[in-house]
Amino acid sequence: MVIERILIFLLALIGFTAIVGAKNIIKKVFGLNILNAAVVLLYILEGSRIGDQAPILGKGVTNMVDPVPQALMLTAIVIGVCVTALALALAVRLYKATGSLEIDTINERLRSEH
Amino acid sequence: MKRTLFIIKITFTLLVLALAIFPVILSSHPWPEASRDYLYEHALTDTGAVNTVSSIYLGYRAMDTLGETLVLLVSITGTMGILINLGRESEEEEAVSFSLAPEKRPTNAQRTHLLEVVSSKLGPVVLLFGFYVMLYGHISPGGGFQGGVIVASAIVFLALGTETQTKLTNTNVLGRIEALSFLVLIVAATSGVFFESGFFGNPIKSGSSLSANFIILLNIIIGLKVGTSIAVMCIAMMGGRRGH
């Protein structure tokens, strides 16, 4: 049980490193996605602590997991897709305006224009 | 020097973040069982869906789903608004794209035989599977959102293929399907008002064998909405606005 949590923790740190440290905008968007995946996995893991069967009622289902985190994470995944799409569209726009995806180069070129 | 400073900054930030989220992730606080037990007892009779995840997001928390589709709608609007005027002045940059329509594509350099042969034939199969996941969302793993994403990937397959004679990859058609499904969603949500069950309430009396039909209807509508909107975004990002 602890090893999954440590892996999720590392996943969150990887995503955060990409958001803060990467110079490329596309890599930053990937980092957002990885952080989102870490949060989703954490919720699913927490919800699955009190059971071991899929939350689909039927014969033999007596000890199902908590379906509430799963339903919440459905929302989180869709919002993650929306955020990714919008961020990528903005990245395309920045690339067309400045010809680069590196934030330092973009900063330089935008500053030299004004 | 600058590089070292950067690495030190990143490490410090990560350490602070690790201290903040480590207790959250490693907490061994017992998970409450009340909601699970309540849903185990009542979900089937309240909403008619065997899949309790479906019964939450289309029954108990259907309002949340409406907000979610609104977020999706706003995101699509923003993305299309940003993307729609791009690429007009720099057509030569897109010449290397392998995803354009055949008549706009000057070279087939990046299109492998795999892409040529497989994608347009795989499209209909994936589309069928997407509708299966959508229609059986109330009794098996799946549902509107999952099926919708599979439908979107099927439409992307169709758009990548060469010899597809389908209107499904036309962004105008997809946009109309999306708008229509959102309208039907609002109408279906309001229909509960006239049957004394409230906004987003199930108009069919709970407990009857037909009450799952409302969940199926909402699953189909949401699947169509999600599928078409994500497909529109993907096709716009591929530069293949074939409707124009």
Chai-1 contact restraints between the chains, C-beta under 6 A:
chainA,res_idxA,chainB,res_idxB,connection_type,confidence,min_distance_angstrom,max_distance_angstrom,comment,restraint_id
A,R5,B,I25,contact,1.0,0.0,6.0,A-B,restraint_1
A,R5,B,L26,contact,1.0,0.0,6.0,A-B,restraint_2
A,F9,B,I25,contact,1.0,0.0,6.0,A-B,restraint_3
A,F16,B,L17,contact,1.0,0.0,6.0,A-B,restraint_4
A,V20,B,T13,contact,1.0,0.0,6.0,A-B,restraint_5
A,G21,B,I10,contact,1.0,0.0,6.0,A-B,restraint_6
A,E46,B,W31,contact,1.0,0.0,6.0,A-B,restraint_7
A,R49,B,W31,contact,1.0,0.0,6.0,A-B,restraint_8
A,I50,B,W31,contact,1.0,0.0,6.0,A-B,restraint_9
A,I50,B,E33,contact,1.0,0.0,6.0,A-B,restraint_10
A,P55,B,T52,contact,1.0,0.0,6.0,A-B,restraint_11
A,P55,B,V53,contact,1.0,0.0,6.0,A-B,restraint_12
A,I56,B,V50,contact,1.0,0.0,6.0,A-B,restraint_13
A,I56,B,N51,contact,1.0,0.0,6.0,A-B,restraint_14
A,L57,B,L44,contact,1.0,0.0,6.0,A-B,restraint_15
A,L57,B,V50,contact,1.0,0.0,6.0,A-B,restraint_16
A,D66,B,R36,contact,1.0,0.0,6.0,A-B,restraint_17
A,P67,B,L39,contact,1.0,0.0,6.0,A-B,restraint_18
A,P67,B,T52,contact,1.0,0.0,6.0,A-B,restraint_19
A,P67,B,V53,contact,1.0,0.0,6.0,A-B,restraint_20
A,P67,B,I56,contact,1.0,0.0,6.0,A-B,restraint_21
A,V68,B,S35,contact,1.0,0.0,6.0,A-B,restraint_22
A,Q70,B,V53,contact,1.0,0.0,6.0,A-B,restraint_23
A,A71,B,V53,contact,1.0,0.0,6.0,A-B,restraint_24
A,A71,B,I56,contact,1.0,0.0,6.0,A-B,restraint_25
A,A71,B,Y57,contact,1.0,0.0,6.0,A-B,restraint_26
A,L74,B,Y57,contact,1.0,0.0,6.0,A-B,restraint_27
A,L74,B,F145,contact,1.0,0.0,6.0,A-B,restraint_28
A,T75,B,E68,contact,1.0,0.0,6.0,A-B,restraint_29
A,V78,B,E68,contact,1.0,0.0,6.0,A-B,restraint_30
A,V78,B,F145,contact,1.0,0.0,6.0,A-B,restraint_31
A,C82,B,V71,contact,1.0,0.0,6.0,A-B,restraint_32
A,C82,B,L72,contact,1.0,0.0,6.0,A-B,restraint_33
A,C82,B,S75,contact,1.0,0.0,6.0,A-B,restraint_34
A,A85,B,S75,contact,1.0,0.0,6.0,A-B,restraint_35
A,A85,B,T79,contact,1.0,0.0,6.0,A-B,restraint_36
A,A85,B,M233,contact,1.0,0.0,6.0,A-B,restraint_37
A,L86,B,S75,contact,1.0,0.0,6.0,A-B,restraint_38
A,L86,B,G78,contact,1.0,0.0,6.0,A-B,restraint_39
A,L86,B,T79,contact,1.0,0.0,6.0,A-B,restraint_40
A,A89,B,T79,contact,1.0,0.0,6.0,A-B,restraint_41
A,A89,B,I82,contact,1.0,0.0,6.0,A-B,restraint_42
A,A89,B,L83,contact,1.0,0.0,6.0,A-B,restraint_43
A,R93,B,I82,contact,1.0,0.0,6.0,A-B,restraint_44
A,K96,B,L86,contact,1.0,0.0,6.0,A-B,restraint_45
